[in-house]
Structures are given as structure tokens and as C-alpha cells.
Amino acid sequence: MFSYSPRPGTPANELPDSVPLETKKRRLQEIIALQSRLTAEQGLAFIGKNIEVLIEGRSSKPGYVFKGRNPQYWSANIQGGEGILKAGDTVKVQVENVSGHSLNGTAVL
């Protein structure tokens, strides 16, 4: 997300900017806060559920072996499955917690 700024070569670029900078900053912060709240609410709905995850590779998050994505394109960090799973595999993951836009859980093998 970002606040409005003129784009060269567009018709709007020729119009006067009638919105004060402070209003743009406030609106941007409001929409970021709204998105953060909605993301948190959606993430909480995954806790305790088993989700399907396509493994993309190794996780860089401490304590997790793999990272991947679910069908809703949420990032997932996965514990377990080392020596069994590899990039390209799909695995069921029990979601234990949410961190930002990432679901964290354990592979259900």
C-alpha cells in the first residue's frame, strides 16, 4: 500500500493535487491498520485446522524445516517431515499459530 502520487504520462498527472500530504499519510495509516486487523482475523481462523501446503523449500525461520503456500496463498512454515518431504510435495499441516502473514505448524504425516 502507498499514498497517492502523480504518475507521469497519465491524465491525472496534469490535475492539481488537492489532497494535503497529512491527509494522505493519515489515510494510508488507516488502510494499513485495517488490512492488518483483517489479516489477523483471517489468520486466527486457521489455528487448529489442517491445511494443505505446497512445499517451496527450506524455511529460514528458526525452528521450522520447510516453507510453502496453501491454496489461499498464505505462507506457511512447517516443523517435521525432514528426510521425508521435499520441495514440490504437498503436505497437510496442523496450524498452531500465526505470525503476520505466515501460518506456522507441524506436518501431519
Buried (B, 14 or more C-beta within 10 A) or exposed (E): EEBEEEEEEEEEEEEEEEEEEEEBEEBBEEEEEEEEEEBEEEBEEBBEEBBEBBBBEEBEBEEBBBBBBBEEEBBBBBBBBEEEBEEEBEBBBBBEEBEEEBBBBBBEE
